[in-house]
Amino acid sequence: MRTVISWTDRIPEHDAGNVAVNDIAFKPDGTQLIAAVANRVLVYDAAVGDMIHSLKGHKDVVYCVGYSRDGKRFASGGADKTVIIWTMKAEGILKYQHSESIQCLAYNPVTQQLASATSSDFGLWSPEQKSVSKHKVSSKVLCCSWTNDGHHLALGQLNGTISIRNKGGDEKLTIKRSSPVWTLSWNPSREEPFDILAVGCWDQTLSFYHLSGKPIGRDRTLDFDPCSIGYFSNGEYICIGGGDREGSL
């Protein structure tokens, strides 16, 4: 498949320095793109690349961004230990704090519940709650992903643990790997008879698990450290990016 560049954008001059784009996320309807750049959240028109907003709510580097399933809200988290929830009009309506930098966040695909994770805990917030419920973890959380029905959250950790939690934050089971779990994702297909978790581990393997924790087949050897896993929307294909500086389908 041959790709064509639709548009590109350079970080504004007043953000001088070698600035990384730490995370990006499309609005579910595909009309907008948000990017975590330095201490800002940039909002773009996805079709033409026009910058719509440059949001300055964070006091330090923004590491992660994500949209809610209905596209009415998005969230950002970063080194300032703060999570900000924004409306589709780019208004910051709520902030909450962790005791460590925010490593990853993910919206529940069914509800407005938001999961945010750090090196020492993870938090669960929803509009119905007055406060964020926080839960301790055994090691730094590197990645997180919800099941399709929104009932379970998987956390990938630096010590090689995969922790499966219910939507109340209680741990239901753990899966042990030998190296850091840098990326993971549940299959998004609603046609599958059961939930399948794809796991990219820094022992240079790709593995798959049932929600019960039972492995599906053998580990696939990658010969590189996987940094990101992304499913096609129908769950038929997986794209993996990592230390080989390539994308593998």
C-alpha positions as CSV (number, residue, x, y, z in Angstrom):
1,M,0.0,0.0,0.0
2,R,1.4,3.4,-1.0
3,T,0.7,6.4,1.2
4,V,0.4,10.0,0.2
5,I,1.2,12.9,2.6
6,S,-1.9,15.0,3.1
7,W,-0.3,17.7,5.2
8,T,2.5,18.4,7.6
9,D,3.1,21.1,10.2
10,R,6.1,22.4,12.0
11,I,6.0,23.4,15.7
12,P,5.7,27.2,16.0
13,E,8.9,29.2,16.3
14,H,8.2,30.4,19.8
15,D,8.4,26.7,21.0
16,A,12.0,26.8,20.0
17,G,14.2,23.8,20.6
18,N,14.2,20.2,19.6
19,V,10.5,19.4,20.5
20,A,9.1,15.9,20.3
21,V,5.5,14.9,19.5
22,N,4.8,12.5,22.4
23,D,1.4,11.3,21.4
24,I,-1.4,11.9,18.9
25,A,-5.1,10.9,18.8
26,F,-7.9,11.2,16.2
27,K,-11.3,12.3,17.1
28,P,-13.6,9.2,16.6
29,D,-15.4,10.8,13.6
30,G,-12.0,11.6,12.0
31,T,-12.5,15.4,11.8
32,Q,-9.8,16.5,14.3
33,L,-6.4,15.4,15.5
34,I,-4.8,16.3,18.9
35,A,-1.1,16.2,19.6
36,A,1.0,16.3,22.7
37,V,3.8,18.7,22.0
38,A,6.1,20.2,24.6
39,N,3.7,21.6,27.3
40,R,0.8,22.1,24.9
41,V,-2.0,20.2,23.4
42,L,-2.4,21.1,19.7
43,V,-5.8,20.6,18.0
44,Y,-5.8,20.3,14.2
45,D,-8.4,20.1,11.4
46,A,-7.5,16.5,10.3
47,A,-8.5,17.1,6.7
48,V,-6.4,20.1,5.8
49,G,-3.9,20.4,8.7
50,D,-5.0,23.9,10.0
51,M,-4.2,24.3,13.7
52,I,-7.5,25.1,15.5
53,H,-6.2,25.5,19.0
54,S,-2.9,25.6,21.0
55,L,-3.9,24.7,24.5
56,K,-1.6,25.8,27.4
57,G,-3.1,24.2,30.5
58,H,-0.1,22.1,31.4
59,K,3.0,23.5,33.2
60,D,5.4,20.7,31.9
61,V,5.7,18.3,29.0
62,V,2.5,16.6,27.9
63,Y,3.0,12.8,27.5
64,C,-0.4,11.5,26.4
65,V,-3.7,12.5,24.9
66,G,-7.0,10.6,24.2
67,Y,-10.5,11.2,23.0
68,S,-13.7,9.9,24.6
69,R,-15.7,7.5,22.3
70,D,-18.4,10.1,21.5
71,G,-15.8,12.8,20.7
72,K,-17.3,15.3,23.1
73,R,-14.3,15.3,25.4
74,F,-10.6,14.7,25.3
75,A,-8.0,14.4,28.0
76,S,-4.3,15.1,28.4
77,G,-1.7,14.2,31.0
78,G,2.0,14.8,31.5
79,A,5.1,15.5,33.6
80,D,3.3,18.1,35.7
81,K,1.4,15.2,37.3
82,T,-1.9,16.6,36.1
83,V,-4.7,15.3,34.0
84,I,-6.9,17.9,32.2
85,I,-10.3,17.1,30.7
86,W,-11.2,19.3,27.7
87,T,-14.6,19.8,25.9
88,M,-14.9,19.7,22.2
89,K,-14.8,23.5,22.3
90,A,-11.3,23.1,23.8
91,E,-12.3,24.4,27.2
92,G,-10.5,22.9,30.2
93,I,-13.4,21.8,32.5
94,L,-11.6,19.7,35.1
95,K,-8.1,19.1,36.4
96,Y,-7.0,16.3,38.8
97,Q,-3.6,15.4,40.2
98,H,-1.5,12.3,40.7
99,S,1.7,12.1,42.8
100,E,3.8,11.2,39.7
101,S,4.0,12.0,36.0
102,I,1.1,10.7,33.9
103,Q,2.4,7.9,31.7
104,C,-0.8,6.9,29.8
105,L,-4.5,7.4,29.8
106,A,-7.5,5.8,28.1
107,Y,-11.2,6.5,27.9
108,N,-13.7,3.7,28.6
109,P,-15.2,2.9,25.1
110,V,-18.7,2.6,26.6
111,T,-18.9,5.3,29.3
112,Q,-17.2,8.6,30.0
113,Q,-14.9,6.9,32.6
114,L,-11.2,7.9,32.2
115,A,-8.2,5.8,33.3
116,S,-4.9,7.6,34.0
117,A,-1.7,5.8,35.2
118,T,1.7,6.7,36.7
119,S,4.7,4.9,38.1
120,S,2.9,4.3,41.5
121,D,-0.8,4.2,40.9
122,F,-3.7,4.6,38.4
123,G,-6.8,6.7,38.7
124,L,-10.4,6.2,37.5
125,W,-12.6,9.3,37.0
126,S,-16.2,9.7,35.6
127,P,-18.6,12.6,35.5
128,E,-20.7,10.9,38.1
129,Q,-17.9,10.9,40.7
130,K,-17.0,13.7,43.0
131,S,-13.4,12.6,43.2
132,V,-10.9,10.3,41.4
133,S,-10.5,6.8,42.8
134,K,-6.9,5.9,42.9
135,H,-5.3,2.4,43.1
136,K,-1.7,1.4,43.9
137,V,0.3,-0.6,41.4
138,S,3.4,-2.8,41.9
139,S,5.4,-1.1,39.2
140,K,5.4,1.8,36.7
141,V,2.5,1.6,34.3
142,L,3.6,2.0,30.7
143,C,0.4,1.4,28.8
144,C,-3.3,0.7,29.3
145,S,-6.3,-0.5,27.3
146,W,-10.0,-1.1,27.9
147,T,-12.0,-4.1,26.6
148,N,-14.8,-3.4,24.0
149,D,-17.5,-3.7,26.6
150,G,-15.7,-1.3,29.0
151,H,-15.8,-3.9,31.8
152,H,-12.0,-4.5,32.1
153,L,-8.8,-2.5,31.9
154,A,-5.4,-4.0,31.2
155,L,-2.3,-2.3,32.6
156,G,1.2,-3.1,31.2
157,Q,4.0,-2.5,33.7
158,L,7.7,-2.0,33.8
159,N,8.3,-5.2,35.9
160,G,6.7,-7.4,33.2
161,T,3.3,-7.6,34.9
162,I,0.0,-7.3,33.1
163,S,-2.7,-6.4,35.6
164,I,-6.4,-6.9,34.5
165,R,-8.7,-4.7,36.5
166,N,-12.5,-4.4,36.6
167,K,-14.1,-0.9,36.0
168,G,-14.1,-0.3,39.7
169,G,-10.3,-0.7,39.8
170,D,-10.1,-4.1,41.5
171,E,-7.5,-6.5,40.2
172,K,-9.0,-9.7,38.8
173,L,-5.8,-11.4,37.6
174,T,-2.2,-10.9,36.6
175,I,-0.1,-12.2,33.7
176,K,3.7,-12.3,34.2
177,R,6.2,-11.5,31.5
178,S,10.0,-11.5,31.7
179,S,10.5,-8.0,30.5
180,P,8.7,-4.6,30.5
181,V,5.3,-4.6,28.8
182,W,5.7,-1.5,26.7
183,T,2.5,-1.7,24.7
184,L,-0.8,-3.6,24.7
185,S,-4.3,-3.4,23.1
186,W,-7.5,-5.3,23.1
187,N,-8.9,-6.4,19.8
188,P,-11.6,-3.8,18.9
189,S,-13.8,-6.2,16.8
190,R,-17.2,-6.8,18.3
191,E,-17.6,-9.8,16.1
192,E,-15.1,-11.9,18.1
193,P,-16.7,-14.3,20.5
194,F,-14.2,-13.4,23.2
195,D,-11.8,-10.6,24.2
196,I,-8.2,-10.9,22.8
197,L,-5.3,-8.9,24.3
198,A,-2.2,-8.2,22.1
199,V,0.9,-7.6,24.1
200,G,4.3,-6.1,23.0
201,C,7.0,-7.0,25.4
202,W,10.6,-5.9,25.5
203,D,11.9,-9.4,25.3
204,Q,11.2,-8.7,21.6
205,T,8.0,-10.7,21.4
206,L,4.3,-10.3,20.4
207,S,1.9,-12.4,22.4
208,F,-1.9,-12.8,22.7
209,Y,-4.1,-13.6,25.7
210,H,-7.7,-14.4,26.5
211,L,-9.4,-12.3,29.2
212,S,-9.0,-15.3,31.5
213,G,-5.2,-14.9,31.2
214,K,-4.8,-18.0,29.1
215,P,-2.2,-17.5,26.3
216,I,-3.3,-17.9,22.7
217,G,-0.7,-19.8,20.8
218,R,3.1,-19.2,21.1
219,D,4.9,-15.9,21.5
220,R,5.8,-14.4,18.1
221,T,9.5,-13.3,17.9
222,L,9.9,-9.8,16.5
223,D,13.7,-9.2,16.7
224,F,13.1,-5.7,17.9
225,D,11.6,-3.9,20.9
226,P,7.9,-3.1,20.2
227,C,6.9,0.4,21.3
228,S,3.3,0.6,19.9
229,I,0.5,-1.7,18.8
230,G,-2.5,-0.5,16.8
231,Y,-5.4,-2.7,15.6
232,F,-7.4,-2.0,12.4
233,S,-11.0,-1.0,13.4
234,N,-12.3,-4.4,12.4
235,G,-9.5,-6.2,14.3
236,E,-8.3,-8.1,11.3
237,Y,-4.8,-6.6,11.2
238,I,-2.3,-5.3,13.7
239,C,0.4,-2.6,13.0
240,I,3.5,-2.7,15.3
241,G,6.1,0.0,15.5
242,G,9.4,-0.2,17.5
243,G,13.1,-0.3,17.7
244,D,13.6,-1.4,14.1
245,R,12.4,2.0,12.9
246,E,9.8,0.3,10.7
247,G,6.0,-0.3,10.8
248,S,5.1,-4.0,10.6
249,L,1.6,-5.2,9.6
